[in-house]
């Protein structure tokens, strides 16, 4: 930093540099949120695999954001996750073994839940990379007593098992499936977090209001209702209402239809002529009350 006489304080500069840390963005699965880990001195190209140390276990993840910049961190904001090493061929082999164990535990968990008559839907089983614990994820209506299932799974797998309950949207994300559009669910392909969705978004887009028509695979309002909501809201604000008198290049006319997707309106003149005009060519005589 610069002192009062225009020189630079080397000690202060060194302290500033020592408070900087390199971080790298890592994902465990394609649509998971990005976790940031202290990269140390490792050179970690995009899409390379790394072993990272978490609070309770080690995990293997894929680099999705390179550590190309120095990010200022205060002591209390230092990433709690750190890169242990670049993944080796042996690490990738262990990952494959873990995946096979996960599939086996997943099947056992579903079978045991049915046998114990526990009202839950098992949707995922995940082995920590260092095999220190197995996390079984489930969905259920309300709280359930899953202690008998933990005992059964611990006995069957011979290791530490944790159960984690998630909401309806996370259940759909983990279970997989296709949306009404015929494509894989957006939450599986690219969504890493869930935004709040309301019926107002459907009304803004003039969609039929029905629980069946608006529900996604999770049974909640479809996430895609939000994707074009802001665009529709902006267009609706600019779109004159049916029956409103507007100015056009050919004189005043009455709005008879609004075309949201095309951002045009159809108007009727006094001589019964009907024209479709872009919103840019229309002057509103009265300000919108929206």
N, C-alpha and C positions, 0 to 999 in steps of 0.2 A: 504494500500500500504506500501511497505517497505521503510524505511528511509535510510540515508547514513550510519548510525551506525549499520544497520542490524535489527533494531526493526521495528515494524509495526505501522503506523499512524492510530489509531482507528477512528479519526474524518474523515479522507479521505476515509476510508473503508465504514463508515456510509453514506457519501455523495454518494459514488459509488452505494451502495445498494439502496439509495433513488431514484436514477436515473433509476433504473430498473423497468420494469412493466411486468406483466403477460398478455399475449394476447392469445386469443382463435380464431380458424378459424371457420367461420360460413358461411353457404350457405342458400340462400332463396329458391332456387330450385336445383334439382339434378345436372344440368349441368351449373349452374351459376358460375362465378368466386368466389373464396374464398375471403370473407371480414374478416378483422381482427378487433377484438373488445377487449377493455380492460376488462379483466376477473375479476378484483378486487380480493376479497377473496373467490369467489364462486368455489365450486368443480363441474366441468362440465364434466361428462363422455361423451365419443364418442356417437353420435347419440341422445343425449338428446336435448331438445328444450329450447330455451332461448328467452326472450324479450330483445331487444337491442334498445338503443336510438341513432337515426341518427340525422343529422343536422336539418331536417325538420319534422321528424315524428318518430314514434316507429314502429319496425317490429318484427316479430317472425321468428326465423331461427333455423336451425338444426346444431349442433356442428359436424364439419367434421374433425377438428384437435384439439386435446386436448391441454390445456395449461399446458404442462409438464415441460417447461423450462422457465427460466427468460430471457427475451430478452432485451438487452440494448436499451434504447430509449433516444434520446435527446429531450429537451422540444418541439422543433418544429416538431418532428416526432412521437409524441405520437398519438396513434390511436384516431381518432375523433369519433369513435363508441365505446360505452361502454355497458356492460351487465347490465340491470336493475334488472332482477330477473330470476330465473328458471321458465319455463312455468308451469302454473298450469292447472288443469282440466278445469277451467273456461276460461283460455286463449285459450286452444285448441278448446273449444266450440265456442268462438268468432271467431277463425280462420275459422271454418266451416261456420259460418254465413257470414263472409266476402267473402268466396268462392262463396256462393250462390248469394250474391249481385253482385259479379264480373260477373257471368254468365248473370245475368239480364241486367247489364249495357252494356255488350258486345253485346247482341242482340239489345238493344236500339240504341247503337252507329252505328251498321251496318245499321239499318233501317233508322235512321236519315241522315246518309251520303248519302244513295241512294235518299231519299226524297229531300235533298238539292242539289243533283247532284254534289257532291264533288268527284273528281277522286282520291280516296284513298282506301286502303285495311286495314280494321281494323283487327288486329291480336291478340290483348290482352287487357285485362282490369284488373288492379290491384288496390286493396284497401289497403291503408296503414293499419297496424294492429290497430292503434288507431283511424282509420276511419277519419283522418284529411284531407285526399285527395284521389281522385281516379285518377290514371294515365292510360290513354288510349293510346296504342301504335299502330301506323299505318305505312304502307309503301305507297310510291307514287313516280311517276316519276317527279322529280323536286319539286319545292316548291308549296304549295297549301295554299289557304286562308281558314283556318279551324275555324276562329272566329265564324261563324254562328253555327258550330257544338258544340263549347264549350258552347255557350248560350243555345242551345237546350238541351244539356246533363245536364247542371247545373239546368235548370228548371225541367227536368224530374227526376233527382235524389235528388234534394234539397241540394246538397253539392258542395264542391270545386272540379272542374275537371281540369286536366292538360292533354294536348295532346303531345305526343313525337313521332317524326318521326325517323325511323331506316332504315338501308340499306337492300338490297335484301337478304343477308345471314341471318341477324337477323329476317327478315320476315319469312323465311323458318324455322328457329329454333323455333320461337314462334308458327307458324301455324301448324307445325308437318308434318309428311308424311313418305314415304318409299323411300329408295334409289334404284338404279338399281340392287343392290345386293339382294334385297328382304327383307332387315332388316330395322329397324327404322333408320332415319337419324342419323349419328354420332354426329351432333351438338346437337341433342336432348338427346342422351344417355349419352355422356361423355365429349364432347368438351366444354371447358369453355372459349376459345378464338379462333379467326380466324387468321390463318397464311396466308401470301401472296402466291398465286399460279400462276404459269406461264406455257405457252405452252411448254417451254423448258423441264419441268418435264415429259410431255407426250412424247416428242420426245426421251428423255433419256430412256424411257421404251418401245419404239417402238410401241406406240399406234397410231391408225388411227387419223389423225388430222382433226377433223370436229367439228363444233360448237355444233351440236346435240349430237354427241357421247361423248363429254367431259363435257357437261353441267350437273349440278346437279339440284335438285328441285328448287333452287334459281335462276336458269338461268345463274349462274356464273360457272367458272371452278370448278370441283368437288374437295372437300377437300382431298379426298383419293388419289389424284394424288401425294400428298406430303408424304404419309405414307411410301412408299417404295423407294422414290426417291434417298435417300442417298445410299441405298444398291445397287440399279441399277447403280448409278454413279460409285461406287467403282468397281463393277464387270466389267462395260464397260471399265474402265481404264485398268484393268488387262486382258481383253479379246482381243486376237489378231484379227486383221482385216482379212476379207475374202481375200485370195490371198497372205497373208503374209507367209514367210518361217520361220518355227520354228524348234527347236530341240526337239526330243522326245527320249525315251529310245531305240527306234528302228532306230534312225537316223533322218535326216532332212525330213520334209514333208511340204505340203502346206495346209493352213487352207481353208476349204470349207464351214463350218457352225460353228456358235457360238451359244451355248445353254446357255443363260443367267441364267435361273432359276436353271439349274443343275450345272452351273459353270463348264461346259465342252466344248470341241471343237471337231469337226470331222475334220480329216486331211486325205489327200491323199498322198501316197508315189509314188515314180517314177515307181514302178511296178504295179500301180493302186490299191494297197490295200487301204482300207478305215478303219480307226479306230476312235473310240470316246475315248478321253482321258481327265482326270481331269486337270484343269489348273495347279495344283501343280506339275504335271509330265511334263510340257511343259516349254522349255526355249526359250525366245524371242531373236532372233538374232539382232533385231533392236528395240531401245526404242520407246515406243508409243509417238505419237505427240499430244495425247489428253491432 
